[in-house]
Amino acid sequence: MKVKGKIIPIRDGVIVSDMNFDMEKTSTGIYIPTDNGKRQGIHPRWGRVWAVGPDQTDVTIGEWILVEHGRWTRTIEFELDDGNVIELRKVDNNSIMATADEKPDDWMRSVA
C-alpha cells in the first residue's frame, strides 16, 4: 500500500522508519545475509522514530528505538513530497525496550 499526504499517529502512537530486514554489514565489513522469516531472525529490531501521536511522551522524532521482535505492523509505503518512497511501520508502545540518540553502529551486536 502506498500513501501520500500527511500521517499523524493517534493518541500515543509511534511510527518508525529505517527498520532493517536486509543484508547487514558489520562495523568490521562482514556481510550477514538476511534472516527475516527464519528462526534465527527472531530478535528485536531498531527503527528511527518518524512520527509520534500528540499524547506520546516517551520517545521523540528522530530517536532510535529497539522494539521486541514482531511488535510492529506490516510496511506502509509513504511517498514523500520529492517523490521518494520510504517504508513506515507502527510499533507497539509496550514493546519499546530501549532508545538511542544515534543509529547503533553494529546492528547485530546491539540486539544480541
N, C-alpha and C positions, 0 to 999 in steps of 0.2 A: 504494500500500500504506500503510495507517495502522497504527501501532504504539502500544501503551500499555505502561506499566511502566517498566523501567529498561534503559538501553542503556549497555553498557560495552565500549569497543573492546578487542580482544585485543592482546597484546604492545605494540608502539609505535604502534598505530593512532591516527588523528586524525579526529574527526568535526567538521564545521563547520555553522554555520547562517548565515543572513543573506547568502548569495551572491545577488547581484542580477543578474537576467536581464530585468528590466522596463525601462520608460522611465526614463531618468536625468535628473536635474535638476542642472545645474552650479551652482557657488557664485555665479555671476552671474545665475542664474534662467533659463537657457536649457534647454529640454526637448529631449532627444535620444531619438528613437524607439529601441525595442529593436532590436538587431542579432543577437540569438541565432538561430542556424540559417542565418545569411547569411555570405558570405565575409568581409566586414568585421567580423563578430562573432568572429573568431578572435583572441583576445587573452587574457591572464591575467585572473583574477578574484580579488577579495578576498573572504574569508569570515572569520567570527568563530569561533574555536575553542570548541566546545560541550562536547566530551569528549575525553579522551586515555586511552590504554591505560596500564597500570602500568609499562611499560618506556620510555615516551616521556619524553625529557629535553630535546628541542629547543624545544618550544613549551608554553605553559600555557593553561589555560582562560581565556577572555575576551580573549585576544590576537587581533589581526587578522593573517591570513596571506595572502600573494599566491601563488596557485597557477597553474602553467602551464596553458594552455588545454586543456580536455578531460580533465584528470587528476583527475577526481572521478567518483563514481558517480551513478547516477540518484537522484532525490529519494525520500526516505523521509519520509512524513508522520508526525510524532510528536505524540501527544496529551498535553498537559501535565495536571497534576492539576486545574487550574482549568477544563479543557475547551477551552482554546485549542490550536490546532494550529500547529506550526512545521515548516519543511522542513529536513531534515538530509541531508548528503552525506558520504561518506567520501572523503578525499583521499589521493593518492599521496604518501607522505612524501618521496620523492626529487624531487618536483616543487614543493616549497615553496621559493619564490625569495626571500621577504623576510618580515619581521614588523613589526608596529607596535602600540604600546600603545593607540592610539585609531583609530577608523574614519577613513580618509583623507577629507578634505573634498570633493575633486573626483575621483570615481572614474575618470572618463575620462582625465584628465591623469595620474593616478598610474599608469596602465597603458600609456600611450602611449610 
